[in-house]
Amino acid sequence: MNNKVFGITFAAIFASALLFFGVANAGAMAVDTWIFPTEEFGDNTYIGTTDVSNMEHEQAKQLFVGQADTWRATAELLVTYQDATAAYPLDNAEILLDETVGQAQTGTQNTFVFQLSPETTQTFLKQQFPVASFSDTDVENITSKLETALAAGQTQTRVTISDDTLEVARDVVSEAEISHSLKGGDAMAVVNALNGIEFAPGSQFSFLDFISGLELANVTDSELTQIASSIYAAILQTNFSVEERSIGTAAPTAVPLGREAAINRPLGIDFVFTNTNNSTFLLNLSMESDKLTAMISGYPFIYEYETMTSGEEKVEPRLVKQYSAFVTSGVAVEEEGRDGIRINVLRSIRANGEELELDPVSTDFYPPVHRIEIYPLTKTEAAPAAGAATPLPGQPGFIDANGDGVHDGPAATTPLPGQPGFIDANGDGVHDTPVTTTPLPGQPGFTDANGDGIHDTPAATPAAPLPGQPGYIDENDDGVHDEPVADSETDTSNPDEEPVYDKGGNLINP
């Protein structure tokens, strides 16, 4: 009986315990579910690059508490204004974890919620970009933009703040002046159309595309080149990029060397550049007398851009000789020729008067124009000098070493042994020239018929004097000089002459 009572009592107690435990757990579940629910992320949930899938909100929050300090020490926020970039200080940057976890949506990619100090932003802007005056509204908008950029939680974040929403005052950032010879109405129409044109952020400008929309009939490529060159000279003083630019065949006279941007419509030679900034720039063109000025306005740049030239070198032309049947004498000059020029164009980037970079822009080469001279096809022989007539046989100076009956000129060939005219008085086997040395006694060719010990040279027959010359005799009036008559030929039959005898009876003049 006692056992039965004990069993009933134990069962009652056990049932009561189960009931109490069940009610307690059900109450706790009800509290967690309906009164104090526990939030948990589902699958494929990320905050930044961290996977928080199936993780309770409080657990995820505690996870990011430890990561915030590490991120702050290693992260980098790079802020770009126009042409300069600086690192924003993240020492005071806060990650709002409650807001971050609270706004996160399960099953998606979520971002962080950052908070930056406007005072830190204002100090940063003044120190890094002093050329611009940022308003309070600008500071607030920039701070918000930076916070949004940081939301991805990347180790390095880049932000450009110089868009057209800024209240920063615009100014002339570059100005260039060149000489011009624009006179036609169409050239003036191009200038007026370009004046006031805007270059949108990241936009590309083509000179040929722009003028294709204008009605132009009388403008020349030379005039278009002057207009494009003025813009190019101004572009060189900015951070714009130039995609297409050419030069002419001859060095320009109005445009400074290194600033020419040639336009040639038949050949499709264009001038193309791009505004690489996130803000809009304005072009203005103005003319005064013979000067054309191009100005570009926009948010001020941090750096200064100065264009310079170096290594100017003259290239001399060559002489080109041509021959033509149309030139009969002398030389005709078809092209006078001119020097060529080679020059290097550089751009110096400066900050506070100190050069940071020196970038090459181009090497401009204008080839020389060669001098062209035209000569006759047939070479004209020079006429012999007056009084230098070729001597004839028997006249003084006549030489005929080769025995052809013609006076030997300076180029007469020396005869060889056995050939006509060969003379070898000294027996050396070589033809004796007029300067052959007279042989001495005992040498080959020596002749001494009169026994005076001196080589006998052939007696030169004196040339017969002509009428009027000294020694001329013409007793018989035949117009020819009378030669002396030998004794054997004396005419003793002349009756006018009587014989003369000496005392011995000998005839003196028989």
QUIMOCOR-V308449 format. One record per helix or strand of 3 or more residues. SS is the DSSP state (hx for helix, st for strand). FROM is the first residue (numbers start at 1). TO is the last residue. Records with the same first field share a line. If there is no record, write none. Layout:
SS->FROM-TO / FROM-TO
This chain:
hx->2-35 / 57-74 / 97-103 / 118-128 / 136-150 / 185-194 / 207-212 / 221-235 / 487-489
st->76-81 / 84-88 / 156-160 / 170-179 / 204-206 / 241-244 / 272-274 / 281-288 / 291-299 / 304-315 / 319-324 / 331-335 / 340-351 / 354-366 / 371-376
